[in-house]
């Protein structure tokens, strides 16, 4: 059942960059009527472009606050304060506010919006652009099961959704929010290794990317623990174990642990107003 059949209310996207537009287009593919979708953008020409491309209605932030039942805030974190100043006087009671701004807790929004406003915090990642996103949602103090389910339906249109306590959002940011970059970094390094071993760059790239896709699908669909899948490739005295020994000798596992802790800590700094 499409989200439009369950929730026919109007949805507004405030700030529609690449991630916002990916979510918008995914929601429309899932069955949401363009007539029930509003968009705002800093530049009028961008709003017009979105309206013409998707058949949705462009409007101002204040109009979105008055007309939409669900508002998805996708502006940059540094612009969120000014946006709250625009929304707060116009926001009708009971409107659901979904924030996709990294590092800003639900309590920050609750303190600036009308009393009792339900807020859901979400951390999507860039694979929402290809409908393979991982989005983590957390409800604020006024968000009910119905509000969380509504948020899930929206983000399920572009991938998988997981609920977590808000206290775990910084850890989720480190793993899935920043996660795609770690894989790109690994592919970049492996491509360089392929060139060092004598392969043309494109050949090395194709070998690695397809291996990554295949390994990811096996992890997702087999239900096997990654250790078991790795052991299935690791023959006694073979090539794989020789490579893994070198990875362990160079402390790759420890480096990953340290890197993810650093990302988690940086997320906490941003949440507390650090620069």
C-alpha positions as a printed NumPy array, in Angstrom:
array([[  0.   ,   0.   ,   0.   ],
       [  1.376,   3.381,  -0.955],
       [  1.978,   6.09 ,   1.602],
       [ -0.583,   8.274,  -0.158],
       [ -3.281,   5.67 ,   0.568],
       [ -2.416,   5.63 ,   4.257],
       [ -1.575,   9.306,   4.737],
       [ -3.26 ,  11.554,   2.139],
       [ -2.076,  14.68 ,   3.954],
       [  0.07 ,  17.328,   2.393],
       [  3.839,  16.992,   2.736],
       [  6.193,  19.952,   2.377],
       [  9.914,  19.782,   1.625],
       [ 11.687,  22.842,   2.965],
       [ 15.096,  23.125,   1.31 ],
       [ 15.3  ,  20.779,  -1.641],
       [ 18.902,  19.993,  -2.548],
       [ 20.067,  16.645,  -3.933],
       [ 18.965,  14.616,  -0.912],
       [ 15.683,  16.482,  -0.616],
       [ 14.866,  16.011,  -4.288],
       [ 15.827,  12.331,  -4.144],
       [ 13.389,  11.874,  -1.271],
       [ 10.739,  13.876,  -3.103],
       [ 11.028,  11.821,  -6.286],
       [ 11.061,   8.559,  -4.312],
       [  7.878,   9.542,  -2.512],
       [  6.18 ,  10.326,  -5.827],
       [  7.266,   6.971,  -7.264],
       [  5.777,   5.313,  -4.191],
       [  2.394,   6.772,  -5.1  ],
       [  2.17 ,  10.171,  -3.443],
       [  0.1  ,  12.581,  -5.535],
       [  2.111,  15.598,  -6.743],
       [ -0.89 ,  17.762,  -5.827],
       [ -0.277,  16.838,  -2.159],
       [  3.394,  17.881,  -2.184],
       [  4.794,  21.358,  -1.544],
       [  8.408,  22.474,  -2.016],
       [ 10.396,  25.498,  -0.952],
       [ 13.847,  26.59 ,  -2.044],
       [ 16.145,  29.516,  -1.31 ],
       [ 16.336,  30.445,  -4.989],
       [ 13.001,  31.043,  -6.809],
       [ 14.358,  29.486, -10.01 ],
       [ 15.141,  26.259,  -8.129],
       [ 11.581,  26.113,  -6.783],
       [ 10.229,  26.658, -10.303],
       [ 12.501,  23.92 , -11.655],
       [ 11.242,  21.422,  -9.056],
       [  7.626,  22.371,  -9.718],
       [  7.985,  21.892, -13.475],
       [  9.969,  18.655, -13.173],
       [  7.785,  16.887, -10.627],
       [  4.411,  18.594, -10.888],
       [  4.507,  19.715,  -7.244],
       [  3.592,  23.127,  -5.844],
       [  6.279,  25.681,  -5.036],
       [  5.559,  27.979,  -2.098],
       [  7.172,  29.984,   0.693],
       [  8.273,  28.551,   4.026],
       [  5.45 ,  30.382,   5.777],
       [  2.859,  28.984,   3.355],
       [  4.257,  25.466,   3.876],
       [  3.885,  25.873,   7.646],
       [  0.22 ,  26.82 ,   7.215],
       [ -0.748,  24.259,   4.573],
       [  1.287,  21.071,   5.154],
       [  0.516,  18.315,   7.641],
       [  4.129,  17.072,   7.542],
       [  7.139,  19.338,   7.066],
       [ 10.492,  17.829,   6.099],
       [ 13.329,  20.206,   6.943],
       [ 16.291,  19.626,   4.633],
       [ 18.151,  22.933,   4.892],
       [ 21.745,  23.152,   6.13 ],
       [ 22.162,  23.04 ,   9.925],
       [ 23.521,  26.6  ,   9.994],
       [ 20.328,  27.842,   8.293],
       [ 17.941,  26.068,  10.657],
       [ 17.693,  28.891,  13.198],
       [ 16.422,  31.368,  10.603],
       [ 13.981,  28.758,   9.307],
       [ 12.561,  28.253,  12.813],
       [ 11.962,  31.982,  13.065],
       [  9.855,  31.781,   9.9  ],
       [  7.943,  28.634,  10.81 ],
       [  7.152,  29.076,  14.491],
       [  4.544,  31.869,  14.161],
       [  2.72 ,  30.055,  11.342],
       [  2.866,  26.408,  12.382],
       [ -0.55 ,  24.984,  13.217],
       [ -0.93 ,  22.607,  16.207],
       [ -0.241,  18.949,  15.54 ],
       [  1.894,  19.424,  12.441],
       [  4.658,  16.808,  12.18 ],
       [  8.159,  18.231,  11.747],
       [ 10.853,  15.904,  10.384],
       [ 14.427,  17.183,  10.515],
       [ 17.159,  15.809,   8.279],
       [ 19.767,  18.219,   9.675],
       [ 22.845,  16.46 ,  11.037],
       [ 23.605,  16.903,  14.702],
       [ 20.572,  18.96 ,  15.806],
       [ 18.568,  17.195,  18.555],
       [ 14.774,  17.096,  18.64 ],
       [ 14.761,  19.159,  21.852],
       [ 16.32 ,  22.073,  19.955],
       [ 13.314,  22.18 ,  17.624],
       [ 10.789,  21.611,  20.401],
       [ 12.14 ,  24.654,  22.242],
       [ 11.617,  26.874,  19.172],
       [  8.307,  25.563,  17.83 ],
       [  4.808,  25.752,  19.351],
       [  4.317,  23.718,  22.522],
       [  3.574,  20.058,  21.814],
       [  4.882,  20.011,  18.227],
       [  5.865,  16.424,  17.314],
       [  9.412,  16.25 ,  15.953],
       [ 11.184,  13.289,  14.353],
       [ 14.929,  13.402,  13.697],
       [ 16.293,  11.462,  10.737],
       [ 19.797,  10.751,   9.455],
       [ 19.645,   9.549,   5.833],
       [ 22.7  ,   8.816,   3.714],
       [ 23.524,   9.581,   0.101],
       [ 22.411,   6.219,  -1.402],
       [ 18.846,   7.571,  -1.102],
       [ 19.792,   8.987,  -4.521],
       [ 19.545,   5.42 ,  -5.916],
       [ 16.734,   4.179,  -3.619],
       [ 19.223,   2.242,  -1.461],
       [ 19.476,   4.644,   1.449],
       [ 19.832,   3.842,   5.135],
       [ 17.807,   6.268,   7.239],
       [ 17.789,   6.258,  11.033],
       [ 14.869,   7.945,  12.801],
       [ 14.326,   9.028,  16.41 ],
       [ 11.215,  10.581,  17.897],
       [ 11.137,  13.64 ,  20.123],
       [  9.165,  13.892,  23.345],
       [  5.853,  14.633,  21.57 ],
       [  6.219,  12.133,  18.689],
       [  3.757,   9.233,  18.857],
       [  3.818,   5.838,  17.149],
       [  1.682,   7.302,  14.382],
       [  4.208,  10.079,  13.787],
       [  7.107,   7.616,  13.677],
       [  5.24 ,   5.375,  11.278],
       [  4.483,   8.326,   9.021],
       [  8.186,   9.208,   8.947],
       [  9.07 ,   5.574,   8.197],
       [  6.69 ,   5.469,   5.237],
       [  8.276,   8.559,   3.744],
       [ 11.861,   7.352,   4.021],
       [ 11.067,   3.752,   3.065],
       [ 10.372,   5.129,  -0.417],
       [ 14.157,   5.552,  -0.876],
       [ 15.629,   2.66 ,   1.09 ],
       [ 15.617,   1.061,   4.518],
       [ 14.595,   2.734,   7.779],
       [ 15.649,   1.875,  11.323],
       [ 14.356,   3.337,  14.577],
       [ 16.899,   4.145,  17.272],
       [ 16.857,   6.047,  20.569],
       [ 18.081,   9.577,  19.94 ],
       [ 21.08 ,   8.964,  22.207],
       [ 22.38 ,   6.576,  19.52 ],
       [ 22.014,   9.027,  16.624],
       [ 25.657,  10.174,  16.79 ],
       [ 26.83 ,   6.556,  16.52 ],
       [ 24.459,   5.959,  13.599],
       [ 25.804,   9.084,  11.907],
       [ 29.322,   7.67 ,  12.198],
       [ 28.341,   4.302,  10.734],
       [ 25.647,   4.885,   8.117],
       [ 25.527,   8.65 ,   7.656],
       [ 29.24 ,   8.858,   6.874],
       [ 29.482,   5.172,   5.94 ],
       [ 29.336,   5.458,   2.137],
       [ 32.48 ,   7.615,   2.202],
       [ 34.449,   4.844,   3.899],
       [ 33.524,   2.399,   1.135],
       [ 34.444,   4.912,  -1.565],
       [ 37.764,   5.436,   0.198],
       [ 38.362,   1.668,   0.239],
       [ 37.469,   1.337,  -3.451],
       [ 39.837,   4.2  ,  -4.25 ],
       [ 42.678,   2.496,  -2.376],
       [ 41.971,  -0.902,  -3.964],
       [ 41.876,   0.688,  -7.42 ],
       [ 45.326,   2.152,  -6.81 ],
       [ 46.466,  -1.29 ,  -5.698],
       [ 45.113,  -2.806,  -8.911],
       [ 47.095,  -0.278, -10.943],
       [ 50.209,  -1.104,  -8.924],
       [ 49.635,  -4.779,  -9.778],
       [ 49.552,  -3.944, -13.497],
       [ 45.849,  -3.555, -14.3  ],
       [ 44.376,  -0.653, -16.266],
       [ 42.46 ,   1.748, -13.998],
       [ 39.047,   1.002, -15.543],
       [ 39.575,  -2.743, -15.284],
       [ 40.584,  -2.444, -11.632],
       [ 37.567,  -0.226, -10.954],
       [ 35.114,  -2.621, -12.613],
       [ 36.525,  -5.637, -10.776],
       [ 36.285,  -3.928,  -7.41 ],
       [ 32.851,  -2.329,  -7.851],
       [ 31.203,  -5.571,  -8.968],
       [ 32.919,  -7.451,  -6.149],
       [ 31.587,  -4.872,  -3.696],
       [ 28.042,  -5.144,  -5.082],
       [ 28.139,  -8.937,  -4.969],
       [ 29.524,  -9.009,  -1.441],
       [ 26.897,  -6.514,  -0.26 ],
       [ 24.026,  -8.523,  -1.72 ],
       [ 25.378, -11.699,  -0.119],
       [ 25.627,  -9.949,   3.254],
       [ 22.077,  -8.647,   2.936],
       [ 20.373, -11.731,   1.521],
       [ 22.254, -14.753,   2.887],
       [ 21.684, -14.093,   6.571],
       [ 25.222, -15.311,   7.247],
       [ 27.636, -13.615,   9.644],
       [ 30.357, -11.672,   7.79 ],
       [ 33.018, -13.837,   9.46 ],
       [ 31.492, -16.963,   7.927],
       [ 31.305, -15.367,   4.489],
       [ 34.918, -14.217,   4.757],
       [ 36.067, -17.674,   5.868],
       [ 34.389, -19.188,   2.806],
       [ 36.81 , -17.167,   0.642],
       [ 39.852, -17.773,   2.837],
       [ 41.582, -21.017,   1.86 ],
       [ 44.467, -22.44 ,   3.946],
       [ 47.778, -20.889,   2.88 ],
       [ 45.992, -19.086,   0.062],
       [ 46.003, -15.598,  -1.396],
       [ 43.188, -14.203,   0.766],
       [ 44.747, -15.094,   4.11 ],
       [ 48.045, -13.592,   2.957],
       [ 46.25 , -10.318,   2.249],
       [ 44.319, -10.404,   5.533],
       [ 47.542, -10.95 ,   7.461],
       [ 48.91 ,  -7.742,   5.947],
       [ 45.73 ,  -5.847,   6.845],
       [ 46.05 ,  -7.037,  10.444],
       [ 49.781,  -6.245,  10.522],
       [ 48.992,  -2.67 ,   9.479],
       [ 46.276,  -2.262,  12.103],
       [ 43.405,  -1.725,   9.656],
       [ 40.8  ,  -3.045,  12.103],
       [ 42.08 ,  -0.763,  14.886],
       [ 42.181,   2.18 ,  12.448],
       [ 38.509,   1.617,  11.574],
       [ 37.525,   1.539,  15.22 ],
       [ 39.399,   4.796,  15.808],
       [ 37.939,   6.41 ,  12.695],
       [ 34.358,   5.617,  13.675],
       [ 34.927,   6.886,  17.205],
       [ 36.292,  10.126,  15.735],
       [ 33.216,  10.506,  13.518],
       [ 30.921,   9.832,  16.487],
       [ 32.76 ,  12.402,  18.62 ],
       [ 32.603,  15.   ,  15.84 ],
       [ 28.861,  14.455,  15.531],
       [ 28.529,  15.158,  19.248],
       [ 30.57 ,  18.343,  18.882],
       [ 28.325,  19.565,  16.074],
       [ 25.225,  18.747,  18.119],
       [ 26.52 ,  20.857,  20.995],
       [ 27.261,  23.832,  18.751],
       [ 30.915,  23.101,  17.974],
       [ 32.484,  24.279,  14.753]])
